[in-house]
Amino acid sequence: ITFRMKKILVLLALGAFVASCGGKKEEKKDGFEVSRTKTEEKKAQASEGVPVDLDNKGVGPIKNVDFADEVNEEMAARGKATFESICVACHMVDQRMIGPAMKGVYERRSPEWVMNMVLNPDGMLKEDPIAKALLKEYNNAIMLNQNLTEEEARDVAEYLRTL
């Protein structure tokens, strides 16, 4: 086989390959089409793709948190100030950022888990399965320890109730 024949064979093979990769053509219809899909299954998991777990209390100093029926506005105001000065670097109220959105956090996590994550992120990321899953979901963005006191963490927890 001569060089010229090889060149022609390669071009024919390449042409056949390109032709075979063409997708099927879709007919366009006049008007519009409505497509409905079920979204109920998505509600079973948290928006970040990590399962909802309200029984997990996490790893850390907080063993029990009892929320009063009414939000303590003074605590929530202090918690909001702390959240807005520290937490907003990675968290938004109702949108994913470096970390998960905080709105509705108590529909996904227990108050104890939230406070332990705030107070003991290192221990949580090493030992807690939900924290590990969130770390993976958020591209290994590690939550840093902000060295808050238990009282400050409780204020933030109260503020999160208002979201």
ChimeraX attribute file (.defattr): number of C-alpha atoms within 10 A of each C-alpha:
attribute: neighborCount
match mode: 1-to-1
recipient: residues
	/A:1	5
	/A:2	6
	/A:3	8
	/A:4	9
	/A:5	10
	/A:6	11
	/A:7	11
	/A:8	11
	/A:9	12
	/A:10	12
	/A:11	12
	/A:12	12
	/A:13	12
	/A:14	12
	/A:15	11
	/A:16	11
	/A:17	11
	/A:18	10
	/A:19	10
	/A:20	9
	/A:21	8
	/A:22	8
	/A:23	7
	/A:24	6
	/A:25	6
	/A:26	6
	/A:27	6
	/A:28	7
	/A:29	7
	/A:30	6
	/A:31	5
	/A:32	7
	/A:33	7
	/A:34	5
	/A:35	5
	/A:36	6
	/A:37	6
	/A:38	6
	/A:39	8
	/A:40	8
	/A:41	7
	/A:42	10
	/A:43	9
	/A:44	12
	/A:45	14
	/A:46	16
	/A:47	14
	/A:48	15
	/A:49	12
	/A:50	17
	/A:51	15
	/A:52	20
	/A:53	16
	/A:54	14
	/A:55	12
	/A:56	16
	/A:57	21
	/A:58	27
	/A:59	23
	/A:60	18
	/A:61	12
	/A:62	19
	/A:63	13
	/A:64	12
	/A:65	14
	/A:66	7
	/A:67	12
	/A:68	8
	/A:69	6
	/A:70	7
	/A:71	13
	/A:72	15
	/A:73	13
	/A:74	12
	/A:75	18
	/A:76	20
	/A:77	15
	/A:78	17
	/A:79	22
	/A:80	20
	/A:81	15
	/A:82	18
	/A:83	22
	/A:84	14
	/A:85	10
	/A:86	12
	/A:87	19
	/A:88	14
	/A:89	12
	/A:90	14
	/A:91	18
	/A:92	18
	/A:93	17
	/A:94	12
	/A:95	12
	/A:96	15
	/A:97	14
	/A:98	17
	/A:99	22
	/A:100	19
	/A:101	17
	/A:102	17
	/A:103	15
	/A:104	15
	/A:105	19
	/A:106	19
	/A:107	12
	/A:108	17
	/A:109	20
	/A:110	20
	/A:111	28
	/A:112	25
	/A:113	28
	/A:114	24
	/A:115	27
	/A:116	22
	/A:117	25
	/A:118	26
	/A:119	25
	/A:120	23
	/A:121	24
	/A:122	18
	/A:123	15
	/A:124	21
	/A:125	20
	/A:126	11
	/A:127	13
	/A:128	18
	/A:129	13
	/A:130	19
	/A:131	23
	/A:132	17
	/A:133	16
	/A:134	20
	/A:135	16
	/A:136	13
	/A:137	15
	/A:138	16
	/A:139	10
	/A:140	12
	/A:141	13
	/A:142	17
	/A:143	19
	/A:144	12
	/A:145	12
	/A:146	13
	/A:147	12
	/A:148	14
	/A:149	11
	/A:150	15
	/A:151	11
	/A:152	19
	/A:153	22
	/A:154	24
	/A:155	24
	/A:156	26
	/A:157	25
	/A:158	24
	/A:159	23
	/A:160	21
	/A:161	18
	/A:162	13
	/A:163	12
